[in-house]
Amino acid sequence: MVEDGAGDRAPYSAAEIAAAWHRERPGTPTGSIEVVTPIWRLAKLFADDRGRVLREAEIDAATLDLLSTLRRSGPPYVLTTRELARRTLVTAGAISQRVARAEREGLVRRAPSAAGRRSVEVSLTEEGHAVIERSVDAVLGREAELVAGLTADERTVLVGLLDRLLGQVAARTARG
């Protein structure tokens, strides 16, 4: 184990894990460990921290996602359920459940779309707008704090590398 900077014992480093596998099973492909392990660890840390921030802001992740998507769409903050599903990468059924729950809470309003009788438009209410303004500041403000240790140049490089890796992994894991 290694020190984590606060004097606590942190989990084995990814390099130590890779070295142990190489020692115990020579020939085992370990080249990904030093990339994937920190990503998994970061994902857990970010998810746990975001969960805490969301609890403090009294909003759940699904509602944040729904309201954020509507808010980012710009005035008049209206999208069809089909477009919401496309932008949030969840199923139509999941969007329907999210919208119904947010509507019960007074955060969104549903209405038939002028585009067709089977299409439904979802819009932010004033209360929904206030909730997302407060929540997004809490979430994004906290996440800005978490990455503040990187310089602007380091963030730019990391963003490019993560985008490239995400595209490659998405292409390799696509089922079709």
N, C-alpha and C positions, 0 to 999 in steps of 0.2 A: 504494500500500500504506500501511497505517497501523501505528503502534506498538502492540504487544499488552500493554504494561505491563511487560514484562520486558526491553524494549530490542530485542526481535526484531521482524522485519517480519512482520506478520500478513497474511492474505489481504485483498483488497479488502473494504471494508465492503459490506453489502447496499445501503446508500444509494448508494455509488459505482457499484455494478453497475447499479442501477436507472437512475441518471443517465446512465451510458454507453449503455445500451440506448435510453433516451429520446432522447439526442443522435444516435445512429446510425440509429435507426429510429423516428422520431416516429410516434406512433399505436399503437405496440406496447404491449399491456397490461403494465405493469410494477408495478402496485399490489400484487401478491402477493410480489414479490421480498424486500421488507423483513420479511416474516413467514416465508416458506418457507425462505429461505436460512439464517437463524440456526437454525431448527429442524433443518435437515439437518446443519448444522455441529455443533450440540449433540448430535444423535443419534450422529454419528460419534465425537465426543469421549467421550460416555458409554459407547458400545459398546466403544471401544478400552480405556478405563479399566476397565470391568467385566471385559473379557477378561483383562486383567492380574491383577485381583483374583482371578478364578476360577482362573487358572493357579496363583497363589500358594496358594490354598485347595485346590488339587488336585481340582477338580470342574468338569465342563463345564456349559454353559448349559442343555442339555436335562435333565440330571439334577437340576440346581438347580431347574428349573421343576417337575419331577415331585415331588421331595421337598418343595418349598415348598407345593405344592398339597395334598399329603397332610397336612403339618404344620398348615396353616391350617384344615383341616377340623375340627380339635379331636379330643380323645380319642374313640374309640380309634384315630384316624388311619387310617381305612379308607374307601376309595371304590371304586366299580365302575369298570371301564375306560371305560365309557360316560360316567360322570360326570367322570372325569379328562379325557377328550377334550373334553367341553363346557366345563369350567372352564379348560383351557389353550389352547383354540382351535386345536388341532391335530387331524389326522385320527386315526381309530381305528387305522390302520396305524402311524402314528408313535408313538402311545401304546403299542401292542403292542411296538414295538422298544425304546422307552425303558424300559418295565417289564422286558422280558427282560434288557436290559443291567444295569439296577439290581438285578435279582434275582441275576444271576451274581456281582455285586459284594457281595451280602449286605446290600443296603440296603433292599430291600422283599421281601415274600412275597406270592405269588399263591395264591388258594384259590377254589374254586367258591362262588358266592353262594347263599345260602338263598332268594333271590328268584326264582331260575330256573336251570335247568341250563346255559343258554347264557351266563349272566352270570358275570363273574369279579370278585372283590374283590381289591384291592391294599392291603396294609397296610405301614406303616413297621416295620422291625426296630429293635432297640436301636441297632445300628450306624448305620442310616439316620437315626435320630433324632439321634444324636450328630453326624453329618456335617452335617445341615441346621442344627442349632443353631450350630455353628461357622461354617458358610458364610454363613448369613443375617446373622450379626453382622458378618462381614467385608464383605459386599456392601453391606448397608444402612448400616453405619457409614461406609464410604467415600462412598457417595452423599450421606449427610447432610453430610459435609465439603464435598462439591462444591457444594451449594446453600446452605451456611452464610452466604454473602455477602448473601443476601436476608433481609429482616426477616420476622417471622411474618405481618404484614399483607401484604407483597408476595407471599409464598408463597400466601396465601389467595386473593388476586386472580388470581395466575397459574394456580393450580389451577382456578379457575372458568372462566377464559378458555380454558385448554387443553381442559377437558371440553367446553365449548361448541363449540370449533373441531373437536374430534375427532368429536363427534356430527354436526355439519354435514357434515364431509368424508366420514364413513362413509355418511351418507344419500345424498350426491351420487355416491359411487363404487360404491354397491351395484349389483350386477348382478342383474337379476331379470326 
